[in-house]
Amino acid sequence: MTSWPVIAITSGEPAGIGPEICLRLIERQGLPVHFVVLGDRQLLADRALLIDFKGKLRDWTPGVQPEHGTLDILHIALSAPSLPGQLDPANASYVLQLLDRAQEGCQSGEFAAMVTAPVHKGVINDAGVPFTGHTEYLAEKTNTPQVVMMLAGGGLRVALATTHLPLKDVSAAITQSSLEQTLRILHADMSRKYGLAKPRILVAGLNPHAGEGGYLGHEEIDVIAPVLDRLRAEGMMLIGPLPADTMFTPPMLAQGDCVLAMYHDQGLTALKYASFGNGINVTLGLPIIRTSVDHGTALELAGSGRADPGSLFVAVEQAIEMAQRAGQVQ
């Protein structure tokens, strides 16, 4: 590490808004880190012209100090030319190279953290690469058996017991073993990355009314409650299983520091209502620090200069706070 710890920001899907919101990071200079944007140099220069970028771009050299009004670029070449709003499966490998380079740099100590702009899952799959999301991809690349996806914003922190699954597959995916491991990761990282000595976790049930005592499903009785009882006996502060339709009310949320939802839309609908545009995604359980925007590629806005960088700014600030707790940023 230099005296200016480096935060790597991957610019994401080249046809989306990722490159231009990364350019807007020049507005956040003054934070105690060195931003380095990973992406194609010419792509970023072309997008800078479209959005009337006022700064200067330069190639990043390890150890160089940040310069006001200048954004450093770690050049990774596009696989094919890219135009705003026009997806091309040929660039799927480029998008994954951005992630690989940032992850490798974090694991080697070259980077203090990585922050990711949005990618387009569909076009990566169209290229023949099975891809369900950043969370799962980085878990595989870091050889992490299980990670937890958590979104934060609007005063909420919402983690997920399952991530990108069809609804019909959710129940089978929630086992006592997987749920216990998810809660252990969530508890540990709420302490390590958020500084909460005894985090209070609200845990949702899977079924309406949390199963209504078995009349609307048995997952709460057979899977969720036994895990909560076991971990409470170890000293964890767990509240639930709770009916999801009342868990997101202010009196209930005031009792917890974070929420564990059983599936994607159960938890993220409420969070995005509260924070869309300023929420972030955090991958818990990784051996590195990774945060992300909470929105997609917004192809219809690409190149217009109207994309809101707010979520990226918050993701960077959260990454810095986590790196400070880890002792990587003073």
C-alpha positions as CSV (number, residue, x, y, z in Angstrom):
1,M,0.0,0.0,0.0
2,T,1.1,3.6,-0.7
3,S,0.3,6.5,1.5
4,W,-2.9,6.7,-0.6
5,P,-4.7,3.4,-0.5
6,V,-6.2,2.6,-3.8
7,I,-9.9,1.8,-4.4
8,A,-10.5,0.0,-7.7
9,I,-13.7,0.9,-9.5
10,T,-14.8,-1.5,-12.3
11,S,-16.7,0.4,-15.0
12,G,-19.1,-2.5,-15.8
13,E,-21.1,-3.0,-19.0
14,P,-19.6,-0.7,-21.6
15,A,-22.9,0.0,-23.3
16,G,-24.5,1.1,-20.1
17,I,-24.1,4.0,-17.7
18,G,-21.2,2.5,-15.8
19,P,-18.4,4.3,-17.7
20,E,-20.0,7.8,-17.2
21,I,-20.9,7.4,-13.6
22,C,-17.3,6.3,-13.0
23,L,-16.1,9.5,-14.6
24,R,-18.2,11.5,-12.2
25,L,-16.0,10.2,-9.4
26,I,-13.8,13.2,-10.1
27,E,-16.4,15.1,-8.1
28,R,-15.5,13.1,-5.0
29,Q,-11.8,13.8,-5.0
30,G,-10.6,14.9,-1.5
31,L,-11.5,11.6,0.1
32,P,-8.5,9.8,1.8
33,V,-8.0,7.3,-1.1
34,H,-6.9,7.1,-4.7
35,F,-9.6,6.2,-7.1
36,V,-8.6,4.0,-10.1
37,V,-11.2,3.3,-12.7
38,L,-10.8,-0.1,-14.6
39,G,-11.9,0.1,-18.2
40,D,-11.0,0.7,-21.8
41,R,-9.1,4.0,-22.1
42,Q,-10.7,5.1,-25.4
43,L,-14.2,4.1,-24.3
44,L,-13.9,6.3,-21.2
45,A,-12.4,9.2,-23.3
46,D,-15.3,8.9,-25.8
47,R,-17.9,8.9,-23.0
48,A,-16.2,11.8,-21.4
49,L,-16.8,13.9,-24.5
50,L,-20.5,12.9,-24.6
51,I,-21.1,14.0,-21.0
52,D,-18.9,17.1,-21.1
53,F,-16.4,15.8,-18.6
54,K,-14.3,18.6,-17.3
55,G,-11.3,16.7,-15.9
56,K,-8.3,14.9,-17.4
57,L,-7.7,11.2,-17.8
58,R,-4.3,9.6,-17.3
59,D,-3.0,6.1,-17.2
60,W,-2.6,4.7,-13.7
61,T,0.9,3.9,-12.5
62,P,1.2,2.0,-9.1
63,G,2.6,4.3,-6.5
64,V,1.7,7.6,-8.3
65,Q,-0.1,10.1,-6.1
66,P,-3.5,11.4,-7.1
67,E,-3.8,14.7,-8.9
68,H,-6.7,17.1,-8.5
69,G,-8.8,17.2,-11.6
70,T,-7.4,14.0,-13.0
71,L,-8.9,10.5,-13.0
72,D,-6.6,7.6,-13.2
73,I,-7.5,4.7,-15.6
74,L,-6.2,1.2,-15.4
75,H,-6.6,0.3,-19.1
76,I,-8.3,-3.0,-20.0
77,A,-9.1,-3.2,-23.7
78,L,-12.6,-3.8,-25.1
79,S,-13.1,-7.0,-27.0
80,A,-15.2,-5.1,-29.6
81,P,-16.2,-1.5,-30.2
82,S,-19.0,-0.3,-28.0
83,L,-21.7,2.3,-28.4
84,P,-24.0,3.6,-25.7
85,G,-27.2,1.6,-25.3
86,Q,-26.1,-1.2,-27.7
87,L,-25.3,-4.5,-26.0
88,D,-22.7,-6.8,-27.6
89,P,-22.0,-10.3,-26.3
90,A,-18.5,-10.0,-27.6
91,N,-17.7,-7.7,-24.7
92,A,-18.8,-10.2,-22.0
93,S,-15.2,-11.3,-21.6
94,Y,-14.1,-7.7,-21.2
95,V,-16.6,-7.1,-18.4
96,L,-15.4,-10.2,-16.6
97,Q,-11.7,-9.2,-17.0
98,L,-12.5,-6.0,-15.2
99,L,-13.9,-8.0,-12.2
100,D,-11.0,-10.4,-12.3
101,R,-8.3,-7.7,-12.3
102,A,-10.0,-5.8,-9.4
103,Q,-10.5,-9.0,-7.3
104,E,-6.9,-10.1,-7.9
105,G,-5.6,-6.7,-6.9
106,C,-7.7,-6.7,-3.7
107,Q,-6.4,-10.2,-2.7
108,S,-2.8,-9.2,-3.4
109,G,-3.1,-6.0,-1.3
110,E,-2.6,-3.7,-4.3
111,F,-6.2,-2.4,-3.8
112,A,-7.9,-1.7,-0.5
113,A,-11.3,-2.4,-1.9
114,M,-13.3,-2.9,-5.1
115,V,-16.5,-1.0,-6.1
116,T,-18.5,-2.3,-9.1
117,A,-20.6,-0.4,-11.6
118,P,-23.5,-2.4,-13.1
119,V,-23.1,-5.3,-15.5
120,H,-25.8,-6.9,-17.7
121,K,-26.3,-10.5,-16.7
122,G,-28.3,-11.3,-19.9
123,V,-25.6,-10.4,-22.4
124,I,-22.9,-12.3,-20.4
125,N,-25.1,-15.4,-20.6
126,D,-25.8,-14.7,-24.3
127,A,-22.0,-15.0,-24.8
128,G,-22.1,-18.5,-23.4
129,V,-20.8,-17.7,-19.9
130,P,-23.2,-18.8,-17.0
131,F,-23.4,-15.7,-14.8
132,T,-26.0,-15.1,-12.1
133,G,-24.4,-12.0,-10.6
134,H,-21.4,-10.3,-9.1
135,T,-22.0,-11.9,-5.7
136,E,-21.8,-15.5,-7.0
137,Y,-19.0,-14.7,-9.4
138,L,-16.7,-13.2,-6.8
139,A,-17.5,-16.0,-4.4
140,E,-16.3,-18.5,-7.0
141,K,-13.2,-16.5,-7.9
142,T,-12.1,-16.1,-4.3
143,N,-12.9,-19.8,-3.4
144,T,-15.4,-18.6,-0.8
145,P,-17.9,-21.5,-0.1
146,Q,-20.7,-19.1,0.8
147,V,-21.3,-15.4,0.7
148,V,-24.2,-13.2,1.6
149,M,-25.7,-10.5,-0.5
150,M,-26.8,-7.4,1.4
151,L,-28.2,-4.1,0.2
152,A,-28.1,-1.0,2.3
153,G,-29.8,2.4,2.0
154,G,-32.7,4.5,3.2
155,G,-31.8,3.6,6.8
156,L,-32.1,-0.2,6.0
157,R,-29.7,-3.1,5.7
158,V,-31.3,-6.1,4.1
159,A,-29.4,-9.4,3.6
160,L,-30.7,-12.3,1.6
161,A,-30.8,-16.0,2.5
162,T,-31.1,-16.8,-1.3
163,T,-30.2,-14.5,-4.2
164,H,-31.0,-15.0,-7.9
165,L,-33.3,-18.0,-7.9
166,P,-36.7,-18.6,-9.4
167,L,-39.3,-18.4,-6.7
168,K,-40.2,-22.1,-7.2
169,D,-36.7,-23.1,-6.1
170,V,-36.4,-20.9,-3.0
171,S,-37.9,-23.3,-0.4
172,A,-35.6,-26.2,-1.3
173,A,-32.6,-23.9,-1.2
174,I,-33.2,-22.8,2.4
175,T,-31.7,-25.6,4.6
176,Q,-30.7,-25.5,8.2
177,S,-27.1,-25.7,7.2
178,S,-27.3,-22.9,4.6
179,L,-29.3,-20.6,6.8
180,E,-27.0,-21.1,9.8
181,Q,-24.0,-20.3,7.7
182,T,-25.7,-17.2,6.3
183,L,-26.5,-15.9,9.7
184,R,-22.9,-16.6,10.9
185,I,-21.5,-14.6,8.0
186,L,-24.0,-11.8,8.5
187,H,-23.3,-11.6,12.2
188,A,-19.5,-11.6,11.8
189,D,-19.5,-9.0,9.1
190,M,-21.9,-6.7,10.8
191,S,-19.4,-6.7,13.6
192,R,-16.2,-6.6,11.5
193,K,-17.3,-4.3,8.6
194,Y,-20.0,-2.1,10.4
195,G,-18.5,-2.0,13.9
196,L,-21.5,-3.4,15.7
197,A,-20.3,-5.5,18.7
198,K,-23.7,-7.3,19.2
199,P,-25.7,-6.9,16.0
200,R,-29.5,-7.4,16.3
201,I,-30.8,-9.3,13.3
202,L,-34.5,-9.4,12.3
203,V,-35.2,-12.7,10.5
204,A,-38.1,-13.1,8.1
205,G,-40.2,-16.1,7.7
206,L,-40.7,-17.6,4.2
207,N,-44.4,-18.0,4.1
208,P,-47.3,-15.5,4.5
209,H,-47.8,-14.8,8.2
210,A,-44.5,-16.7,8.9
211,G,-46.4,-19.9,8.2
212,E,-49.4,-19.2,10.5
213,G,-48.2,-21.9,13.0
214,G,-47.9,-24.5,10.2
215,Y,-51.2,-23.8,8.4
216,L,-49.5,-21.9,5.6
217,G,-46.2,-23.8,5.4
218,H,-43.7,-25.7,7.6
219,E,-40.4,-24.1,6.7
220,E,-40.5,-21.8,9.7
221,I,-41.1,-24.7,12.1
222,D,-38.8,-27.3,10.4
223,V,-35.9,-25.1,9.2
224,I,-35.9,-21.4,10.4
225,A,-36.9,-21.6,14.0
226,P,-34.5,-24.4,15.0
227,V,-31.6,-22.5,13.5
228,L,-32.5,-19.3,15.3
229,D,-32.8,-21.2,18.6
230,R,-29.5,-22.8,18.2
231,L,-27.7,-19.6,17.4
232,R,-29.5,-17.7,20.2
233,A,-28.0,-20.2,22.6
234,E,-24.6,-19.1,21.4
235,G,-25.4,-15.5,22.2
236,M,-26.6,-14.1,18.9
237,M,-29.4,-11.5,19.0
238,L,-31.9,-12.9,16.5
239,I,-35.6,-11.8,16.3
240,G,-38.0,-14.0,14.3
241,P,-39.1,-15.7,12.2
242,L,-41.2,-12.6,11.5
243,P,-44.0,-12.1,9.0
244,A,-42.4,-10.2,6.1
245,D,-45.4,-8.0,5.6
246,T,-45.1,-6.4,9.0
247,M,-41.3,-6.7,9.5
248,F,-40.6,-3.5,7.5
249,T,-42.7,-1.3,9.8
250,P,-40.8,1.4,11.8
251,P,-41.6,-0.1,15.2
252,M,-40.2,-3.5,14.2
253,L,-37.2,-2.1,12.3
254,A,-36.2,-0.1,15.4
255,Q,-35.5,-3.3,17.1
256,G,-32.8,-4.5,14.7
257,D,-29.6,-3.4,13.0
258,C,-30.3,-5.4,9.9
259,V,-32.8,-7.7,8.3
260,L,-32.4,-11.2,6.8
261,A,-35.0,-11.9,4.1
262,M,-35.5,-15.3,2.7
263,Y,-35.6,-14.4,-1.0
264,H,-34.7,-11.5,-3.3
265,D,-38.0,-9.6,-3.8
266,Q,-39.2,-10.2,-0.2
267,G,-36.4,-8.0,1.1
268,L,-35.4,-5.8,-1.8
269,T,-38.8,-4.4,-2.7
270,A,-38.9,-2.5,0.6
271,L,-35.3,-1.4,0.5
272,K,-35.4,-0.1,-3.0
273,Y,-38.6,1.8,-2.2
274,A,-36.8,3.5,0.6
275,S,-33.5,4.1,-1.1
276,F,-33.5,3.7,-4.9
277,G,-30.7,5.7,-6.5
278,N,-28.8,5.9,-3.2
279,G,-28.7,2.3,-2.0
280,I,-25.7,0.0,-2.4
281,N,-24.9,-3.7,-2.6
282,V,-22.3,-5.3,-0.3
283,T,-21.0,-8.8,-0.5
284,L,-20.5,-10.2,3.0
285,G,-18.2,-13.2,3.7
286,L,-15.6,-12.5,1.0
287,P,-11.9,-12.2,2.0
288,I,-12.0,-8.7,0.3
289,I,-14.1,-5.6,0.5
290,R,-16.6,-5.3,-2.3
291,T,-19.4,-2.8,-2.6
292,S,-21.6,-1.9,-5.6
293,V,-24.4,0.2,-7.0
294,D,-27.9,-1.1,-6.4
295,H,-29.1,-0.3,-10.0
296,G,-28.8,-1.8,-13.4
297,T,-27.1,-0.6,-16.6
298,A,-29.8,1.8,-17.6
299,L,-29.1,1.5,-21.3
300,E,-31.6,4.1,-22.3
301,L,-29.6,6.7,-20.4
302,A,-26.1,5.7,-21.5
303,G,-24.3,8.6,-23.1
304,S,-26.9,11.2,-22.2
305,G,-25.1,12.7,-19.2
306,R,-28.3,12.3,-17.1
307,A,-27.3,9.2,-15.2
308,D,-27.3,9.7,-11.4
309,P,-24.0,8.7,-9.8
310,G,-25.4,8.9,-6.3
311,S,-25.4,5.1,-5.6
312,L,-21.8,4.8,-6.8
313,F,-20.7,7.7,-4.6
314,V,-22.4,6.0,-1.6
315,A,-20.8,2.6,-2.5
316,V,-17.3,4.2,-2.6
317,E,-17.9,6.0,0.7
318,Q,-19.0,2.7,2.3
319,A,-16.0,0.9,0.9
320,I,-13.7,3.5,2.4
321,E,-15.4,3.1,5.8
322,M,-15.0,-0.7,5.7
323,A,-11.3,-0.3,4.7
324,Q,-10.8,2.1,7.6
325,R,-12.1,-0.5,10.0
326,A,-9.8,-3.0,8.5
327,G,-6.9,-0.7,9.0
328,Q,-6.2,-0.2,5.3
329,V,-7.3,3.5,5.2
330,Q,-6.3,6.0,7.9
